[in-house]
Structure formats: structure tokens, C-alpha cells
Amino acid sequence: MNLKMVLVQEYGDSVQIEGDPGRLVQAFDHAEEHWSARLGTDAVFDVSATAKGVEVRPLGVTGQVTVAGETIEIVPKYLFPEDIDDWHGSIADILAFSQTESFDLVSSASGDRDVSTFVDLLAGAFAEELRDSLQHGLPTEYVRTRETRDTVRGRLVTEELYPQVLKDPTKVVCETDELSVDTVLGQTLRWAAYEYAHLTTDPTVRGELLELETQLSEATRRTPSLAELNRLFIPPQYRRFERAVELATWLRRNEGPTLRESELELRGVLINTHELFQDFVDACLSFIAHTRSWEFDSEPSTHLATSPSKLTAYPDHVIQTADGGMVLDSKYVVSADWSDPESRGEERPNLNEVYQVVAAGRAMEIEEVGLVYPAVAGDYEGPWQLEGSGPTVNLHLIEIDPSRFEFENIEAFTDRTHSALQALIRG
């Protein structure tokens, strides 16, 4: 598989893809509809047709997309050109900290594995987990099947006796319970092995995944629904497959649409970067609250008014300390040019960004409120004092920079964040 690798930055310059403009635009429209619904975003790609193909600019996502023989790696905007070499490891560290324990495995392997794409990292981790787990045997469960036979085998289904006599008196309906790999667990593992094999650009990992898929060939290869994965129960004797299932579930939630034609194939895995940043800030504040005896709440329902209608706000984060409280909203997108080191975080927040956190602060009688960004301009001298009915509200801009986070140094990173927040709360 000879793929051309293209590296672009989220909200950065467009990447050019050559091919039939009409078909490429149609393919990205299909992908846009799928990912917008899956990730809960308004826009994923800004696509415009050119004489030789299309220009594609990623918006609010990170990950990778392969289309028309080109693999596009989308680097999050907070990982600037000078930090771009280790963006795979940075994303893995953030996911390890803020989402699932399975990414701890990915993160710990990121420094040792030579990968071309972020999905290579995930595929390699899934292959390792599945290989080690399958060494102890296939995940089998008793599966009940019902069939119509000439002779009784297993249990006779008595309620079907009379209907079957009317149809064909020479046959009976029987049920049997047999050990099988063809369960939701087995089907999920086989599906993930197949999908990761076709997403990775690493031929060694691809070969290993396809070999592992063959070991699970008794399971039906089908795409599990998210509902099935959410209620999937892993029996105690097969808990060794938990991390592999977590990586399979993550892939199912973030995978792209299935579009495979004779001359055009589009596939990929994308992450909503605003949600990623908010989850990361949540993880930081939750960690601080746990270690410093603070109280922390994520997206609490806050009533703003009861008349003439009920108004409710949902601030992203609320912390309470012995010295006071603070209401925070994570704000990922700003209009400053993030490609220019001199202008990162320079733009002031607009009223839409300010309203909810200020309104929630007033409703909760908390005077210190803040907007959290990956970067805040060095010349910021806040806070802004917002006057009106009731106490004055102090609006702060707060920097929690994911590019400086390392999973192995959680305490050092959160200590700095704690000190900054504590100083603001104490005034």
C-alpha cells in the first residue's frame, strides 16, 4: 500500500488533493455528514473544488483521513510547528489522562514505537493486547440456537410441536447450547482487528492484525452498534480482553464512513478537539480536587431565572475551595492566528463566550469566573470587572496548555494549574 502522507494543522492551511473534483466533493460531503453527526460538530471540513481536485481545510478535529491514495494527518492547533514531532504521543497522553485507561497502554508505548500516524499507535496497541489475550484461548460462550431437524437434538421446543405438525409432521424444532466464538465479544474483536488492519499504514502491524483476525474467524465479521458496545458484558474469565474492547469501542465511536469505490476510497478516524480539550480540563480539575480536597462538578445544571420562563446554564466546570469558588468554561476556538507565535491567544473573548459563565457565576453567587484556553496572550493583565446588579464579577482568562502535558508528570502539571487557580480565587 503506497500512500502519500500529508501533514496539516487544524484551522491551518488547506491541503490539496488531486482527482475528479465532483467525486471528491461528494465524498467529503458524505464524510462531513457522518462525522458531524458522530462527533457533534457543526463543521468538520472546509472543502472547495479546484481545477485538479479539491482543497481541504480541517475544522475542529484531529486525527487522520485517507482519501484518493493520500493520508492526511491533522495536528491539533495547540501543538504548534515547533512541537509537531511528538503530536502522536501528546494526544495519547491526553487520552490516557482524560478518557479511558486503555490509552495508558498507548501512551506508554508511544515513546518506543516508530509510527507514521496516530492510528498506527492505536493499531499497534490493539494488536499487542489482542495477541497477548488470545494466547490464553478464544473468548467462547454458550450460544443457544434453534433449528428444525429430522431427529431430536438437544431440547425439544414443546410450544412448537403443534405448529410444526401442521407444517411438516416429519420434523421437530430443537434448541441446543454450544460453546462458540460467535458472540458480540468475539464479533467486536474480529471487526476491530479488521478495521485497524485497514487503517494502519504499518505493514508489520497490518499483517499481525490480519493474522489475529483469522484466529477469530469463527465469529461473524460485522460492525457492532454503539448500543451493543455500551451494554457489552465481558465475563470475568475474559476480563483480559477489556483493554482491547476499549480500543475497539473508541474506534467505533470515532471511525469514518465506509466509502469504498473502484477508484476512490475514504476512511479515517477523527476526534472532536473541543471535546478533547474540555475532557482534558475536566481531568485536570478533577485530579486537583481529589488531591487538594476541593469540590469539583462538571457541567452542573444552574438555574438563572424562573420567570417569565425557566433559564438554565451548564457551565463546564465549577470548583469550590476553602477560600471560595470559581466557575469556568473551556473555550477552544479563538479567532487569533494560531500559526503565528506572536498572536496566539491575543483576541479578547466575545459576548457569547462570556455570557454563560458570567450568568452562572451570578446565579451561584460566585464572583470569580474564568474562560480556559490552550493559550493566553503574554500581555494579558486581567481580570475584567463586570458590574451590574449584585456583586461585581471578575472575569479571568486562564491558560491550561495541553502541549505542556506529559502523562508521566501529571503531578507537576496539575501543581502549576492548582497554584494559578488558587491565586485567582484568593484574589
N, C-alpha and C positions, 0 to 999 in steps of 0.2 A: 504494500500500500504506500504509494508515493504521494504525500500530502505536502502542500506548501503551507508553512507556518507564518502567520501574520500576528503581530502584537499591537494592540490598540489600547487606549485608555478610555475608561468610562467618561462620558461627556467630553471626550477629546476630539481629535481629528477623525474624519471619516476614513474608512478603508475601501479600496476599490476592488470589486470582484468582476472578472470578465465572464461573459456568457450572454445568452439570449435575455435582453432586458425584461421583456414581458414575462417570461417564465420565472426569472429571478425575483421580480417584484411580487408575483403571485405567490411564490414560495415563502418569501418573508412576510407577506400578509397573513398567510396561513400560520406561520410560526408566531407572529405577533398576537394573533387571536388566541392561540393556545397558551402562550406564556403569560399574557396579560391576565387571563382568567386564572391560571395556576398560581401565579406569584402575587396577584392582587395589585398590579400596577396599571397605570393609565397608558404608558408607552414603554416599549422595550427597544425598538429600533427606529431610527430616522433613516428612511430609505428613499433614494431618488435615482431615477433611471438616467443613464448616460448613453452615449453612442455605442460603447463597447460592453456595457453591462449595467452595474449599479454601484452607487456609493452608499455605504452603510455606516451609521454612527450609533453606537450603543448608548442607551439612556437608562440609568438607574439599575444596572445589572453588572455582575461579574461572572466569569466562567469561561466556557468555550462553545463555539458553534462551528461545525464543519459543513460547508456548502460548496458545491461545484468543485470539489477537489482541494479547497482551501480551508485550513483550520484557523479560525480567528480566536485568539486568546484575549479576553477582555480583563484588563487590570483595573481594580477599583481606584477611584480618583485620589483616595488618601495615600496610596502608595506612589509616590512621585518618581520621576525618572531616575533620581539618584538612589532610590530604594528598590528599584524594579526587579533586581536579580533574584530576590528571595520572596517573591509575592506568593508562590505556592505555599511555602512554609508559614508565611504570615496568615493566610486565610485558614490553613489547617489549625494553627494555634488559636485563632479566634473562635473557630467552630468547636475546638476541643474545650475551650473555656465556657462558651455560652450556649451550646446546644446539646450534644449528646456525648456520652463517654466514649463512644466508638471512635470519635475523632482524636481522642488522646493517642490512640494507636497510630493514626495517620500522622499526627503532629510529631510523635517521637521518631517516626521513620523518615520524616521529611529531610532531616539533615544528612542522612546517609544514602538516600536513594537518588540517583541521577534521573530526573524526569523531564519530559518535554512539555507536558501540560499538567494542569491541576487535576484533571480526570485520571491521568496516569498514576498520580499519587493515590487517589481513591481506589482505582482498579487494582493496584498492587497490594494495598492494604486488604481489600476484599479477598483477593486470591490467597494471601497468606492465611487469613482467618479461616476461609473455607477449606483450604488444603489441610491445615492442622486439625480442623474439626472432623473432616471426613476420614482421617487416619484411625479414628476410633469407631468408625462404622457409619452407615447411612442412617438418616433420620426416618425411621419407619413407624407407622401407627396402624392400628386395626381400622380398616375401611370396610364399611358394610355395603354390599352390592346386592341388588335384586335382579333375578333373571328367570325367564320361563324355560323349563327344561323337560326332557322326556322322563327323567327319573328324579327322585327327591335327593337334593344335596344341601346339607346344612339344615336350616329351619324351614318348615312348610308354612307359608303365609296363609293361614286359615281363612282370613276375610276375603281372600281372592279365589277361594275354591269354587264357589258358585258362579261368579262372573266368568272364570276360566272354563268351567264346564260348558257354559253357553257358547264360548268362543271355539274351544277345541278340547274335548274331554280327554285327549291323549297326553296332555301336557299339564304341568303344575308350576306354580310360582314359588320360588325358594329364595331365601336370604342366606348369605354367607359373610363371615367376618374374616378377612385375610390381612396379614401384615403387608403394607405397601408403602412405597416412597411417594406415591401419587396423592399427596396431601397438600394443603395450602403452604405448609412449610417447605416441602420438597419442591413444589412448583415455583415458589418465590426464589429459592436459592438457585434453581436452574435458570430462571428468567434473568436474574441479576448477573449470573456468570456470562450468559449470552450477551446481554446488553453492555456490560463493562468491556467484554472482549471486542465489541464492535465500536466502542467509543475510544478505547485507548489507542495511542499511537506507538506504544512499545510492543514490538513483535514478540518478545520473550514473554511478557505478561499475557498478551493475547493468546499465545499458544498454550500457556498454562491454564488459562480460564476455559478455553475450549475443551481441554482435556478433562478439567473438573466438571464441565457441563456433561460430558459423556458419562462420567460416573453417576450422574443423576438422571440418566436417560429414561429410567422407568417413570419419572414424573413428567406430567404433561407440561410442555413449554408454552405457557400462556402468561399474559400480563396480569398480575394481581391488581385488584382495585384497591384504592386507598382505604375504603371501608373495611375490606378484608384484612389489610395490614394493620389498621388501627385496633381491630379486635383479635388479632392473631395471638393465640396462646401457645407458648413453647413449653412442652412438657419438661418437668425437672430433669429427666435423664438426657435431655438435649439442650440444656442451657449453654453448652459450649458454642452453639450456633447463634447466640444472641447478638454478638457484635456484627457478624456477617449479615444478620437480618436488619440491624440498624442501618448499615451501609446500603443495603438493598432498598429499605424504606426511604432513605434520604434520596437515593437515585430516582425512585418512583415519583417523589414529590417535586423534583427539580428537573427531570428529563424534558427533552423537547418533543415535538410532534413527530410521528412516524411518517416521513415523506421520502419514499424511495422510488424513483423512476429510472428509466433506462439511462438517461444522460444527466440526471440531477438527483442528488441525494442531500437531504438536510437533516442533521441530527445535532444534538448537543445537550449541555447541562448548564443552567443559569441559576444564579442566586439573586434575590432582591436585596440590593445593597443597603437601602434604608432600613429594612427589617433586620438585616445582619448587624448594622450599627446599633440599632435600638436594643437588640438582644445582647450585644456586647456591653453597652452601657448598663443594662439591667444586671448583667452578670457581675460587673464591677461593683455596683452599688449594693447588690445582694451580698457579695463577698465581704465588703467593708462592714455592712450591717451585722453580719454574723460574727465577725472578729472584733468589732468595736461596741457591741451591744446597742447598736442603733435599731430603730424600727424602719422597715422598708416596705413599700407597697408599689406594685406595678399596675399601671392603668386603673386606679381606683375610680369608681363612679362618684362624681362630685356634683351635687345639685346646686345650680346657680340661681334659679328663681322658680317660684311656684305659680306666679300669676304674671301675665294672662295665660301662659302655658308653661309646662314644665321644661326647663332648660337644664341640660346635663352636660358636663365636660368630663373628658377622660384624659387627664394629664398622664404623660408616660411614666413618670417616676415621682414618688413622694417619700422623703426621708424625715425622720424625727429623731432628734438627739436631745441630750440633757440641756443643751444651750438653746434649742429652738428647732424649727423645721425648715424645709426647703422643698419647693415644687419645681420639677424640671421637665422639660420636653426635649427629646432628641431631634435635632434638625440636621439632616444630612445634605440637602441640596441648597447651595447658595449661588448667587449669580456672579461671584467673583471668578476670575480666570484662574483655575486651579493649576494650569500648566505653567504659570508664571510664579516662581517662588516669592516674588515681591508683593503679589496681590492676593495670596491665599487668605481667605477669611476676612478680607477688608470690608465687604459690603455689610451695611447695617441690616438687621432683620426688618422685614416688612410687617405691617399691622396684622396680617393674617397669622404670621408666626407668633406674634406677641400676644394676641387676644386670649387664646385658650389658657395659657399658663398664668397670665395675669388674673383672668377671671376666676380660675381655680384657686389661686392664692388668696384672693379676696374672700371667696366663699369659705375657704378653710381657715381664714384668719391667720395666714402665714405671710409675713412681709417680705421674705427673701425668695425670689423666684429666679429661674435661670433657663437659658437655652443652651443646649450642649451640642457642640460642633466638633468634627475631627480636627479643625484648626481654627484659631482665632488670631487676628492680626496682632503683631507685636506692639503696636501703638495704641491698643485698646486701653482706656483708662476708666472704664465704668465703675460702678453701675449707673444706669439711668434711674432717676427717681420719678415715679409715675404717681401724680397726685390726683385726688378726686374725693368722692365721699368715702369716709372711712380712713384707716391708716395709710400712710404713704407706702407704696410697694417699690422695692428695689429690684430692678431687672439686671441680671448678670449674664454675661457671655462666658461660657465655660468650655475649656478645651479638654477633651479626652481623646487622645490621638492613638488610633489602633496601630499605626505603623511603628509605634514605640513599644508595643506589647510583645512579650515572649512568654510562652506557656511555662517555661522553667523558672521564670522570675515574676510570678504572679504577685507575691508579697511586695516586692519593690515597686511595681507599677501601681498597685492599689494603695500603698502607703502614700505615694505622691498625690494621688487623687483625693485620698482622705484628708491630707493636710490642706489642700487647696479648698475643699468644701468646708472644712471646719473653720478656716479663717473667714470665709464669707458668711457663715451662719453666725459667728460671734461678732461680726461687723468690725 
